[in-house]
Amino acid sequence: MVSKRTQELLKADAEHVVHGMYNVGRNIGIVMEKAHGIYLVDTEGKKYIDLSSQLICVNLGHRRQEIIDAVTRAMNEIDFVTTFFGMTNPYIVEVSQKLAKLTPGDLNHFHYTSGGGEAVDSAVKLARFYWSRKGLAGKYKIISLYASYHGSAGISTNLTGLGRGANQNPFGPVAPGFVHVPPPYSYRCMFGDVPDCCQASIDYLESVIQAEGPESIAAFIAESIMGAGGVIEPPPGWWPQVAELCKKYDILLIVDEVMSGFARSGKMFACEHWGVIGDMMTMAKGIVNSALPFAAVALNDKVYDVLKDSMMSHGFTYSGHPIAAAASSAALDIYVRDKVAENAAKVGKHIKQRLEAEFVPLPCVGYADGRGVFQALELVKDKKTKEPIDQAMKDKLWQDLFAAGIFTRVIGWRGNRMFICPPCVITIEEADKALDTIKPIIAGLKPK
């Protein structure tokens, strides 16, 4: 029996709060009140390991004192100033200088937003702006992947391929100019039983480019490692071939690092695993440890030089917010000082070894995917048919995980990928504690 306070909070929540990605007028029956490190604590005092870093965004662990102090200092000096009309502030300048030292290649120019969806929207508009400035306004189409997630904002909703239409259908038709192609998801290859799903994906992408007409395509966008689609890592040769196609057909490459960036994969940015550098790169979540809403689009010199001196008729009220910038600046210092990417790689290797040795042999585990602390288990009712676990199994799994003190997500393209994505600062001992907790739960999964 929960306390009267918790009951009252849940009742008020159901009456007043409309939750995203959940049934309207409902909640899960838990109120999270505190957090520290890799842990969440609810209003009943129960502690949970945050095995999905919330929305894969609390990379440095909860309630980092350095970020709290940076925000407090900044708030004592300034509350808000716009970055419209050429205005600036020391905090946004400082974080830009630090970002330029971390981003790959010549991605040294930044436009700021409040979240990943806005960053993706901005990247698409900037891609079209780029071609317009070059006298090629007919290059407006954007290609993205099925099973992808790029946000729920105006433009990014059209790019998202996750949910088989669930993210678009209730809200009206997809806008023209957006094209989807199959991802290199070998376990569930959309091309059927082919010898090489990766190559089939590349060949299909090229055929679509040719059919649509390269002269009409502004950009191709993809997540370095597909995130909300279920942490789907592409085969080793996929990204280099994508980059080559974009170069061959004069198409801008937008790399979405909103979820995979900032140490999550074992490198500062996941695209570095394949040596790929986009013309633009979107960033959010880990950029500020999600302490405040903050995100960015990085532009390379090629794009920046074309846009330079043009009127930028785009932006958001909170673009470059000084307090969020101060928080981000402190977060970036922690990534570098504490070698967080190296820790994610080390602990991630340990996690992957345990998943493959101990979890993949279990009856309802299809395979383990991902790298660093960006991993997932594909949960199935039958290993031969690959039929995903059903809703009843998933509901019981969620209940058992919460009861055992584990918070994570079980989502993905088919709704059956369980995230193993703790904060990037997790220790091997903490990771083992989490894995030891979930192993009997996963082993106990039984189809009805």
C-alpha positions as CSV (number, residue, x, y, z in Angstrom):
1,M,0.0,0.0,0.0
2,V,1.5,3.3,-1.0
3,S,1.4,6.4,1.2
4,K,-1.4,9.0,1.1
5,R,1.0,11.6,-0.4
6,T,1.9,9.3,-3.3
7,Q,-1.7,8.5,-3.9
8,E,-2.6,12.2,-4.0
9,L,0.3,13.0,-6.4
10,L,-0.7,10.2,-8.7
11,K,-4.3,11.3,-8.7
12,A,-3.4,15.0,-9.4
13,D,-1.0,13.8,-12.2
14,A,-3.7,11.8,-13.9
15,E,-6.0,14.8,-13.7
16,H,-3.6,17.5,-15.0
17,V,-0.5,16.0,-16.7
18,V,-0.7,14.8,-20.3
19,H,2.3,12.5,-20.7
20,G,4.2,12.0,-23.9
21,M,4.5,8.5,-25.3
22,Y,1.8,7.1,-22.9
23,N,-2.0,6.8,-22.7
24,V,-3.7,10.1,-21.9
25,G,-5.0,10.4,-18.4
26,R,-2.8,7.6,-17.1
27,N,0.5,7.1,-15.3
28,I,2.7,4.1,-14.2
29,G,1.8,4.5,-10.6
30,I,5.3,5.6,-9.4
31,V,6.5,9.1,-8.5
32,M,10.2,9.7,-8.8
33,E,11.3,12.2,-6.3
34,K,15.1,12.1,-6.0
35,A,18.1,10.9,-8.0
36,H,21.9,10.5,-7.5
37,G,24.5,8.7,-9.5
38,I,23.0,5.8,-11.3
39,Y,20.0,5.7,-9.0
40,L,16.4,7.0,-8.8
41,V,14.3,7.2,-5.6
42,D,10.5,7.3,-5.5
43,T,8.2,8.9,-3.0
44,E,8.0,5.7,-1.1
45,G,11.8,5.6,-0.6
46,K,12.3,2.7,-3.1
47,K,15.6,2.9,-5.0
48,Y,15.9,2.0,-8.7
49,I,19.0,1.5,-10.9
50,D,18.5,3.8,-13.9
51,L,19.4,1.2,-16.6
52,S,18.3,3.5,-19.5
53,S,19.7,6.8,-18.2
54,Q,16.1,7.9,-18.4
55,L,15.8,8.6,-22.2
56,I,19.4,7.7,-22.8
57,C,20.3,11.2,-21.8
58,V,21.8,11.3,-18.2
59,N,25.2,10.3,-19.4
60,L,27.1,11.6,-16.4
61,G,24.8,10.2,-13.7
62,H,22.2,12.1,-11.8
63,R,22.7,15.3,-9.9
64,R,26.3,16.2,-10.7
65,Q,27.4,18.9,-8.3
66,E,29.7,20.6,-10.9
67,I,26.7,21.3,-13.1
68,I,24.6,22.4,-10.1
69,D,27.3,24.8,-9.1
70,A,27.8,26.2,-12.7
71,V,24.1,26.9,-13.0
72,T,24.0,28.6,-9.6
73,R,26.9,30.8,-10.5
74,A,25.4,31.8,-13.8
75,M,22.0,32.5,-12.3
76,N,23.6,34.9,-9.9
77,E,24.9,36.8,-12.8
78,I,22.2,36.6,-15.5
79,D,18.9,34.9,-16.1
80,F,18.3,35.2,-19.8
81,V,19.5,37.1,-22.9
82,T,18.6,36.3,-26.5
83,T,21.0,35.2,-29.2
84,F,18.8,36.7,-31.8
85,F,19.9,39.8,-33.7
86,G,23.6,39.0,-33.2
87,M,23.4,39.2,-29.4
88,T,25.7,36.9,-27.5
89,N,26.8,36.1,-23.9
90,P,30.0,34.7,-22.4
91,Y,28.4,31.3,-21.6
92,I,27.4,30.5,-25.2
93,V,30.8,31.6,-26.5
94,E,32.6,29.4,-23.9
95,V,30.5,26.3,-24.6
96,S,31.0,26.8,-28.4
97,Q,34.8,26.9,-28.0
98,K,34.7,23.7,-25.9
99,L,32.5,21.9,-28.4
100,A,34.7,22.8,-31.3
101,K,37.6,21.0,-29.5
102,L,35.4,17.8,-29.2
103,T,33.5,17.6,-32.4
104,P,35.1,15.6,-35.2
105,G,36.7,17.2,-38.3
106,D,35.7,20.8,-39.1
107,L,32.3,20.7,-37.4
108,N,33.2,23.9,-35.6
109,H,30.1,26.1,-36.1
110,F,27.0,25.7,-33.9
111,H,23.3,26.7,-34.0
112,Y,21.6,26.1,-30.6
113,T,18.1,24.8,-29.8
114,S,16.3,23.5,-26.7
115,G,16.2,19.8,-27.7
116,G,17.0,17.1,-30.2
117,G,13.8,17.5,-32.3
118,E,14.4,21.2,-32.7
119,A,18.1,20.4,-33.6
120,V,17.0,18.0,-36.3
121,D,14.3,20.5,-37.6
122,S,17.1,23.1,-37.8
123,A,19.5,20.8,-39.6
124,V,16.9,20.1,-42.3
125,K,16.1,23.8,-42.7
126,L,19.8,24.6,-42.9
127,A,20.4,22.0,-45.5
128,R,17.6,23.4,-47.7
129,F,19.0,26.9,-46.9
130,Y,22.4,25.8,-48.1
131,W,21.2,24.6,-51.5
132,S,19.0,27.7,-51.9
133,R,22.0,29.9,-51.4
134,K,23.8,27.9,-54.0
135,G,21.0,28.5,-56.5
136,L,19.7,24.9,-56.2
137,A,16.4,25.4,-54.3
138,G,15.1,22.3,-56.1
139,K,17.2,20.2,-53.8
140,Y,14.7,19.9,-51.0
141,K,14.0,16.2,-50.3
142,I,15.4,14.5,-47.2
143,I,16.0,10.8,-47.0
144,S,15.9,9.0,-43.7
145,L,15.5,5.4,-42.5
146,Y,12.5,3.3,-41.5
147,A,12.7,2.4,-37.8
148,S,14.6,5.6,-37.1
149,Y,13.7,8.2,-34.5
150,H,14.7,11.8,-35.1
151,G,12.2,13.6,-32.8
152,S,8.5,14.6,-32.6
153,A,8.8,18.2,-33.7
154,G,7.4,19.7,-36.9
155,I,9.9,18.5,-39.4
156,S,11.5,15.7,-37.4
157,T,8.2,13.9,-37.1
158,N,8.3,13.5,-40.9
159,L,11.8,12.0,-40.7
160,T,11.1,9.5,-37.9
161,G,10.4,6.0,-39.3
162,L,9.8,4.3,-36.0
163,G,6.4,2.9,-34.9
164,R,5.1,2.0,-38.4
165,G,3.3,5.3,-38.7
166,A,2.3,5.6,-35.0
167,N,4.3,8.9,-34.7
168,Q,2.6,10.4,-37.8
169,N,-0.9,8.9,-38.5
170,P,-2.8,10.4,-35.5
171,F,-1.5,13.9,-36.4
172,G,-2.2,14.1,-40.1
173,P,-0.3,13.2,-43.3
174,V,3.4,13.3,-43.7
175,A,4.6,16.4,-45.5
176,P,5.9,16.0,-49.0
177,G,9.7,15.9,-49.6
178,F,10.5,13.1,-47.1
179,V,11.6,9.7,-48.3
180,H,12.3,6.6,-46.2
181,V,14.5,3.7,-47.0
182,P,15.1,0.4,-45.1
183,P,17.8,0.3,-42.5
184,P,20.6,-2.3,-42.3
185,Y,18.8,-4.2,-39.5
186,S,20.2,-7.7,-40.3
187,Y,18.2,-9.6,-37.6
188,R,15.0,-8.4,-39.2
189,C,16.1,-7.5,-42.7
190,M,13.3,-5.7,-44.6
191,F,14.7,-7.2,-47.8
192,G,13.9,-10.7,-46.6
193,D,16.3,-13.6,-46.7
194,V,19.2,-11.9,-48.5
195,P,22.9,-12.9,-48.2
196,D,24.0,-9.4,-47.1
197,C,21.4,-7.0,-45.6
198,C,24.0,-4.2,-45.4
199,Q,24.7,-4.3,-49.1
200,A,21.0,-4.6,-49.9
201,S,20.4,-1.4,-47.8
202,I,23.2,0.5,-49.7
203,D,22.0,-0.7,-53.1
204,Y,18.5,0.3,-52.3
205,L,19.5,3.7,-51.1
206,E,21.4,4.3,-54.3
207,S,18.5,3.2,-56.4
208,V,16.2,5.6,-54.5
209,I,18.6,8.4,-55.0
210,Q,18.6,7.7,-58.8
211,A,14.9,7.3,-59.0
212,E,14.1,10.5,-57.0
213,G,16.8,12.4,-58.8
214,P,19.9,13.6,-57.0
215,E,19.1,17.1,-58.2
216,S,16.1,17.0,-55.9
217,I,17.7,15.6,-52.8
218,A,19.1,18.0,-50.1
219,A,20.3,15.6,-47.5
220,F,20.4,12.1,-46.0
221,I,20.1,11.8,-42.2
222,A,20.6,8.8,-40.0
223,E,21.5,8.1,-36.4
224,S,25.0,6.8,-35.9
225,I,23.5,3.9,-34.0
226,M,19.7,3.7,-34.2
227,G,18.4,4.6,-30.7
228,A,14.7,4.5,-30.0
229,G,14.4,1.9,-32.8
230,G,16.1,-0.4,-30.4
231,V,19.8,0.4,-30.3
232,I,20.5,-1.1,-33.7
233,E,24.2,-0.9,-34.6
234,P,24.9,-0.8,-38.4
235,P,27.2,-3.4,-40.0
236,P,30.9,-2.1,-40.2
237,G,30.8,-1.2,-43.8
238,W,27.5,0.6,-43.9
239,W,28.4,4.1,-42.8
240,P,31.5,4.5,-45.0
241,Q,29.4,3.5,-48.0
242,V,26.6,5.9,-47.1
243,A,29.1,8.7,-46.9
244,E,30.5,7.8,-50.3
245,L,27.1,7.8,-51.9
246,C,26.4,11.3,-50.4
247,K,29.7,12.5,-51.9
248,K,29.0,10.8,-55.2
249,Y,25.6,12.4,-55.7
250,D,26.3,15.7,-54.0
251,I,24.0,15.2,-51.1
252,L,24.6,16.7,-47.6
253,L,25.1,14.1,-44.9
254,I,23.5,14.9,-41.5
255,V,24.7,12.6,-38.7
256,D,22.2,12.4,-35.8
257,E,24.2,12.0,-32.5
258,V,21.4,13.2,-30.2
259,M,21.3,9.8,-28.4
260,S,24.6,8.2,-29.3
261,G,26.8,11.2,-28.7
262,F,28.8,12.3,-25.7
263,A,30.6,9.1,-24.6
264,R,27.6,6.8,-24.9
265,S,29.1,4.4,-27.4
266,G,32.7,4.4,-26.0
267,K,33.8,7.4,-28.1
268,M,32.8,11.0,-27.8
269,F,30.6,10.6,-30.9
270,A,29.6,7.2,-32.3
271,C,30.3,8.2,-35.9
272,E,34.0,8.1,-34.9
273,H,33.8,4.3,-34.8
274,W,33.5,4.3,-38.6
275,G,35.6,7.4,-39.4
276,V,32.6,9.2,-40.8
277,I,32.2,13.0,-40.5
278,G,28.9,14.6,-41.6
279,D,28.4,18.0,-43.1
280,M,26.1,18.6,-40.1
281,M,25.7,16.8,-36.8
282,T,22.8,17.1,-34.3
283,M,23.5,16.9,-30.6
284,A,21.4,17.0,-27.5
285,K,20.7,14.9,-24.3
286,G,24.3,14.2,-23.1
287,I,25.5,17.7,-24.2
288,V,24.1,19.0,-20.9
289,N,23.5,15.7,-19.1
290,S,19.8,16.7,-19.5
291,A,20.0,19.0,-16.5
292,L,18.4,21.7,-18.6
293,P,16.9,21.8,-22.2
294,F,19.9,22.4,-24.5
295,A,20.9,21.1,-28.0
296,A,22.9,22.1,-31.0
297,V,23.5,21.6,-34.7
298,A,27.2,21.5,-35.8
299,L,28.0,22.8,-39.3
300,N,31.2,22.1,-41.2
301,D,33.2,24.7,-43.0
302,K,31.6,23.9,-46.3
303,V,28.1,24.6,-45.1
304,Y,29.1,27.5,-42.9
305,D,31.0,29.3,-45.7
306,V,28.0,29.2,-48.0
307,L,25.6,30.5,-45.3
308,K,28.0,33.1,-44.0
309,D,26.6,36.7,-44.2
310,S,23.1,35.4,-45.1
311,M,20.2,36.4,-43.0
312,M,19.3,33.5,-40.8
313,S,15.5,33.7,-40.6
314,H,15.3,30.8,-38.1
315,G,15.7,30.3,-34.4
316,F,13.9,29.7,-31.1
317,T,13.4,31.9,-28.0
318,Y,15.7,29.7,-25.9
319,S,18.4,29.2,-28.5
320,G,21.7,29.6,-26.8
321,H,20.1,30.1,-23.3
322,P,23.0,31.3,-21.1
323,I,22.0,29.1,-18.1
324,A,21.7,26.0,-20.1
325,A,25.0,26.9,-21.8
326,A,26.7,27.2,-18.4
327,A,25.4,23.7,-17.5
328,S,26.6,22.3,-20.8
329,S,30.0,23.8,-20.4
330,A,30.4,22.1,-17.0
331,A,29.2,18.8,-18.4
332,L,31.8,19.0,-21.2
333,D,34.5,19.6,-18.7
334,I,33.5,16.4,-16.8
335,Y,33.6,14.3,-20.0
336,V,37.2,15.4,-20.7
337,R,38.5,15.4,-17.1
338,D,37.1,12.1,-16.1
339,K,37.7,10.3,-19.5
340,V,34.1,9.3,-19.6
341,A,34.2,7.8,-23.1
342,E,37.0,5.5,-22.0
343,N,35.0,4.3,-19.0
344,A,32.0,3.7,-21.2
345,A,34.1,1.6,-23.6
346,K,35.6,-0.4,-20.7
347,V,32.4,-1.1,-18.9
348,G,30.6,-1.6,-22.1
349,K,33.0,-4.3,-23.2
350,H,32.3,-6.1,-19.9
351,I,28.6,-5.7,-20.3
352,K,28.7,-7.0,-23.9
353,Q,30.7,-10.1,-22.8
354,R,28.2,-10.9,-20.1
355,L,25.2,-10.3,-22.4
356,E,26.5,-12.6,-25.1
357,A,27.7,-15.3,-22.6
358,E,24.8,-15.3,-20.1
359,F,21.8,-13.7,-21.7
360,V,21.8,-14.6,-25.4
361,P,21.5,-18.4,-24.6
362,L,18.3,-17.7,-22.6
363,P,15.1,-18.9,-24.2
364,C,13.6,-15.5,-25.0
365,V,16.7,-13.6,-26.1
366,G,17.3,-13.3,-29.8
367,Y,20.6,-11.5,-29.7
368,A,22.5,-8.6,-28.0
369,D,23.3,-5.4,-29.9
370,G,25.2,-2.1,-29.5
371,R,28.4,-1.0,-28.0
372,G,29.7,1.0,-25.0
373,V,26.9,1.6,-22.6
374,F,24.5,1.8,-25.6
375,Q,23.2,-1.8,-25.8
376,A,20.0,-3.7,-26.0
377,L,18.6,-7.2,-25.9
378,E,16.2,-8.4,-28.6
379,L,13.4,-10.3,-26.8
380,V,11.5,-13.0,-28.7
381,K,8.9,-15.6,-28.0
382,D,10.6,-18.0,-30.4
383,K,14.2,-17.9,-31.4
384,K,13.5,-19.7,-34.7
385,T,10.7,-17.6,-35.9
386,K,12.0,-14.4,-34.2
387,E,8.4,-13.5,-33.1
388,P,8.7,-10.6,-30.7
389,I,7.4,-10.9,-27.1
390,D,3.8,-9.9,-26.9
391,Q,2.2,-7.1,-24.8
392,A,1.3,-9.4,-21.9
393,M,4.9,-10.6,-21.6
394,K,6.2,-7.0,-21.9
395,D,3.7,-5.8,-19.2
396,K,4.8,-8.5,-16.8
397,L,8.5,-7.8,-17.6
398,W,8.0,-4.1,-16.7
399,Q,6.3,-5.0,-13.5
400,D,9.0,-7.5,-12.5
401,L,11.8,-5.0,-13.4
402,F,10.2,-2.2,-11.3
403,A,9.6,-4.6,-8.4
404,A,13.3,-5.5,-8.5
405,G,14.4,-1.9,-8.5
406,I,15.3,-1.5,-12.2
407,F,14.1,1.3,-14.5
408,T,14.7,0.7,-18.2
409,R,12.8,0.8,-21.5
410,V,11.5,-2.0,-23.6
411,I,10.7,-0.4,-27.0
412,G,12.0,-0.4,-30.5
413,W,10.7,-1.0,-34.0
414,R,8.8,-4.1,-32.9
415,G,8.5,-3.0,-29.3
416,N,10.7,-5.8,-28.0
417,R,14.2,-4.3,-27.4
418,M,15.3,-4.0,-23.8
419,F,17.7,-1.2,-23.2
420,I,21.0,-1.7,-21.3
421,C,22.0,1.9,-21.3
422,P,23.1,3.0,-17.9
423,P,24.9,6.3,-17.3
424,C,28.4,6.4,-18.9
425,V,30.1,6.8,-15.5
426,I,28.8,3.4,-14.2
427,T,31.4,1.1,-12.7
428,I,31.9,-2.5,-13.5
429,E,30.7,-3.4,-10.0
430,E,27.5,-1.4,-10.5
431,A,27.0,-2.9,-14.0
432,D,27.3,-6.4,-12.5
433,K,24.7,-5.5,-9.9
434,A,22.3,-4.4,-12.5
435,L,22.9,-7.5,-14.7
436,D,22.7,-9.9,-11.8
437,T,19.3,-8.3,-11.0
438,I,17.8,-8.6,-14.4
439,K,19.2,-12.0,-15.4
440,P,16.7,-14.1,-13.5
441,I,13.9,-11.9,-14.7
442,I,14.8,-12.3,-18.3
443,A,15.4,-16.1,-17.7
444,G,11.9,-16.3,-16.4
445,L,10.2,-14.9,-19.5
446,K,7.7,-17.5,-20.8
447,P,5.3,-17.1,-23.7
448,K,1.7,-17.7,-22.8
